[in-house]
Amino acid sequence: MQTSWLKNNKAETLIVIFGGWALGEKPFLHLSGDADLLFVQDFRTFSALPDLSGYTHKTLVAFSLGVACFGHWQAQFPTEFTRKIAISGSLHPVDRKRGIPPLVFDKTHDGLSAASYQEFRTHCYNAAQPHQDIDLMARQAELAAVKQRGPAPDPAFDRIFISAQDRIFPIANLRRAWGEHTSKIRLIEAPHVPFAQWQTWTEVCT
């Protein structure tokens, strides 16, 4: 697991972001706000976060495969958050009815290449993306770890965003995955990576 500070101004509030697979911090960089930002990625293994005891308000934002990874991480490293947000993901990351169908997931893992990664990024945004390098072996290992862990414990998210144009997690699967939490769901007209519709972290976290 890798952590990096996107903003560290010793604010009173903090947003911890569990990012998606192989996309890095770029989807979040345009969002403005006063909170410090700690970005977490690379879920081949889990480790503790830096000391967060100085913050009076901590929000957790989990995106895509980061949703299940946060569920597993929280069970291993119990941490109290004021608010928890799940976006475009499921606690059942590899599942025919509640996550990414296993055949699709295995095809992504087994056939991963520079070209297939670019196609994946296009599907994430529903638009062609500039070229981005990828560490193929590391990202394959990350996918294998996600599948091996299986379904994650439920960390009790306060808000769940489902993207209507998601081409990574089928929307019907996400509806089934969160069927017991309908009051917390917000359906948004966006692709799998929905952050372009927001300008501030307040919009994401309320």
Salt bridges, closest charged atoms under 4 A:
ASP42 OD2 - ARG44 NH2 2.69
ASP42 OD1 - ARG139 NH2 3.15
ASP95 OD2 - ARG98 NH2 3.50
ASP106 OD1 - LYS147 NZ 2.73
ASP110 OD1 - HIS109 ND1 2.80
ASP133 OD1 - HIS131 NE2 2.94
GLU142 OE1 - ARG139 NE 2.68
ASP154 OD2 - HIS181 NE2 3.24
ASP166 OD2 - HIS192 ND1 2.92
